[in-house]
Amino acid sequence: MFKKLLVAFDGSNHSQKALRQAMQMAEDNGAALHILHVFQLPALIVGESFISAPPQLEADTYRKAEQVLEQAQTLAASLPNVTGLLKYGRPAEVTLEYAEAIQADLIIVGSRGLSGIRELVLGSVSHNIVQHAKVPVLVVK
C-alpha cells in the first residue's frame, strides 16, 4: 500500500515509537523509509531585537542534531532501504516540504515531541503536519 514512508524523528519517546511503527510498516510493505530530523538554533527575541545563538552554541546544537539522527539510523539499521536526513528550520514546515519533495505516501510522527509547547490533543508540530499535509499522516502515541 505505502511505498515511501517519512518519519519525523526528534529523539523524544513519542518519535521513537513513531520510528518503530514506521520500521514495521516499511518491513511489512517493502517500503522505503526516510528518517528526517529537523533542528532549530536557539534564538532570543526581545521586543523588536533578535539575538542569535553564539557560535559555540550553534556548533553544539548541530552536533546534538547529528547524534539524534545517528540514533534513529542505528535503530533502523536492520532495514534495507533507509535514508536519514538532517535539515535546519521549522520542524513542521521542513517536514511537509521534504514529504512533498520525495513524494512520500505517508508521514509518520509522534503525538508529542521535545518542544515545551503543549496543545489540547497533539503537540504543535504534529498538529501542524496533520493540518497541512497533502498525504495521509499517522500520529503515534
Number of C-alpha atoms within 10 A of each C-alpha: 10 14 15 20 23 27 30 27 28 26 19 15 16 20 25 22 20 24 27 17 18 28 24 15 18 22 16 11 13 16 22 22 25 25 23 23 24 21 20 14 16 12 11 10 9 8 6 6 8 10 11 13 14 11 9 9 13 15 13 12 17 18 11 13 21 16 13 20 21 16 16 22 19 10 14 21 12 11 16 13 15 17 13 17 14 16 17 13 12 13 23 20 16 18 24 21 13 17 24 14 9 12 15 22 18 21 25 25 31 26 21 25 23 13 11 9 10 12 11 6 10 17 18 20 25 23 17 15 23 21 10 12 18 16 16 13 19 18 20 19 13
